Amino acid sequence: MQCSKSVIDKIQSSVRRDEEELTECSSSLESRKRSLLSSEAVAAKINNLLLMCNFHSFKIKVSETDSGGYFIIRNNGDKADIETLSEGERNFITFLYFLQILDDEGTKDTKSFVVIDDPISSLDSDVMFTVSMLIRDLIEKVYKGTHENVAQILIMTHNTRFHNEVCYRYNGRYPQEYHFYRIIKKSPEPNSVEFYGQVNSIRTSYQELWDQVAIASREEFANHPWLANTMRRIIESFFSTLGGELNLYEIDSNMSYEEKIVHNSLIAWSHSGSHTIMDNDSINLQSHNNEKWLRAFRIIFEKTGNISHYEVMMRNANQFIANII
C-alpha cells in the first residue's frame, strides 16, 4: 500500500507539472495570437495609407518567423531590399510605423513625450499634406486627452510650408496647451530659443506681403514707399502665377470707367515703384498718401470675383499684426 501511494503521488505531481506547462503554453499562444493580430492590424493600416498616397509598387507584410517583425514585398510577391526604396519612401514608411506604434494600446504603463523632427524630408507635396493631416490628428487626440500613450508633443521643422500646414488650425486656439518657439541661429554665437506663446511667428512669403498691406491700411494716410512693390507682387502672384492672367491691365473688364482709370494708374504706379530708379517724378508720386491705392487694390479683387480671398488674407494679416504689437 505504501508503494502504491508513492506511485500515485508521483503521478499526481507529474500531472500538476503538465497542467502548469499547458497553462503557460496556452498563455504564450494567446499572447502570440494577440501580437500577430496587432501586427496584422498595423500592417493593414500602413498599407491603406500607402495606397491613399499612391504608393502602389510595394507594401509591408508581417514576418512569420520574427515576432513583431515586418518586411517589404513588391506587387509580384517578392521581398524587396529596403535599400532599393528611395529616401522619401523609407522616411514615409518609418513615419507611418512610428504613428501606429504610438496608437498600439497598452504598450506602456505611462504616457510618452513624443518628438517629431522634420518628418517630410525628401517627400513630395502630396505626401507632405498626408503627413501634416496625420500629425494634426495626433495633436487633436493629445489635446483632448483621448490618446492612450502620448502626453505631449514637440514638433520641429525648418520647412515653412509644413509648419503652417500642421499648425494653422491651432494658432491662438488653445492658450494654455499650444506654444510656439523659434530657434535663432547666431553663428558663431550659441543658438537661442525664443518663446512666442500662442503667436505663430512663421509666415509664408505670400502672407508677409499681405501683412505689409495690412500695416499700410492701418496708416493709409502715411507714406509707404514699399507699398508699390508689395502690391505688384501680390497681384502678380495671385492673378498671373495662379490665375494665368499675363496682362494685368486686362483684368478690369467688370470695372466702371472711373475704376478702370484708377486701376490702370495702380498697375502703372506699382510697376514704376518696383522696377525703376527713383527720380523726382516717382518721389513726388509716392509722397502722397496711399489711401486711393489701397482702395483700388481692394477693387481689383472685388470686381474679379475674388473679394473673399482679399478678406481672408487681410483678416489673417490684421490678426497676426494685432498679436505681435
Rosetta blueprint (number, residue, H / E / L):
1 M L
2 Q H
3 C H
4 S H
5 K H
6 S H
7 V H
8 I H
9 D H
10 K H
11 I H
12 Q H
13 S H
14 S H
15 V H
16 R H
17 R H
18 D H
19 E H
20 E H
21 E H
22 L H
23 T H
24 E H
25 C H
26 S H
27 S H
28 S H
29 L H
30 E H
31 S H
32 R H
33 K H
34 R H
35 S H
36 L H
37 L H
38 S H
39 S H
40 E H
41 A H
42 V H
43 A H
44 A H
45 K H
46 I H
47 N H
48 N H
49 L H
50 L H
51 L H
52 M H
53 C L
54 N L
55 F L
56 H L
57 S L
58 F E
59 K E
60 I E
61 K E
62 V E
63 S L
64 E L
65 T L
66 D L
67 S L
68 G L
69 G L
70 Y E
71 F E
72 I E
73 I E
74 R E
75 N L
76 N L
77 G L
78 D L
79 K E
80 A L
81 D L
82 I H
83 E H
84 T H
85 L L
86 S L
87 E H
88 G H
89 E H
90 R H
91 N H
92 F H
93 I H
94 T H
95 F H
96 L H
97 Y H
98 F H
99 L H
100 Q H
101 I H
102 L H
103 D H
104 D L
105 E L
106 G L
107 T L
108 K L
109 D L
110 T L
111 K L
112 S E
113 F E
114 V E
115 V E
116 I E
117 D E
118 D L
119 P L
120 I L
121 S L
122 S L
123 L L
124 D L
125 S H
126 D H
127 V H
128 M H
129 F H
130 T H
131 V H
132 S H
133 M H
134 L H
135 I H
136 R H
137 D H
138 L H
139 I H
140 E H
141 K H
142 V H
143 Y H
144 K H
145 G L
146 T L
147 H L
148 E L
149 N L
150 V E
151 A E
152 Q E
153 I E
154 L E
155 I E
156 M E
157 T L
158 H L
159 N L
160 T H
161 R H
162 F H
163 H H
164 N H
165 E H
166 V H
167 C H
168 Y L
169 R L
170 Y L
171 N L
172 G L
173 R L
174 Y L
175 P L
176 Q L
177 E L
178 Y L
179 H L
180 F E
181 Y E
182 R E
183 I E
184 I E
185 K E
186 K E
187 S L
188 P L
189 E E
190 P E
191 N E
192 S E
193 V E
194 E E
195 F E
196 Y E
197 G E
198 Q L
199 V L
200 N L
201 S L
202 I L
203 R L
204 T L
205 S H
206 Y H
207 Q H
208 E H
209 L H
210 W H
211 D H
212 Q H
213 V H
214 A H
215 I H
216 A H
217 S H
218 R H
219 E L
220 E L
221 F L
222 A L
223 N L
224 H L
225 P L
226 W L
227 L H
228 A H
229 N H
230 T H
231 M H
232 R H
233 R H
234 I H
235 I H
236 E H
237 S H
238 F H
239 F H
240 S H
241 T H
242 L H
243 G L
244 G L
245 E L
246 L L
247 N L
248 L H
249 Y H
250 E H
251 I L
252 D L
253 S L
254 N L
255 M L
256 S L
257 Y H
258 E H
259 E H
260 K H
261 I H
262 V H
263 H H
264 N H
265 S H
266 L H
267 I H
268 A H
269 W H
270 S H
271 H H
272 S H
273 G H
274 S H
275 H H
276 T L
277 I L
278 M L
279 D L
280 N H
281 D H
282 S H
283 I H
284 N H
285 L H
286 Q H
287 S H
288 H L
289 N L
290 N L
291 E H
292 K H
293 W H
294 L H
295 R H
296 A H
297 F H
298 R H
299 I H
300 I H
301 F H
302 E H
303 K H
304 T L
305 G L
306 N L
307 I H
308 S H
309 H H
310 Y H
311 E H
312 V H
313 M H
314 M H
315 R H
316 N H
317 A H
318 N H
319 Q H
320 F H
321 I H
322 A H
323 N H
324 I H
325 I L
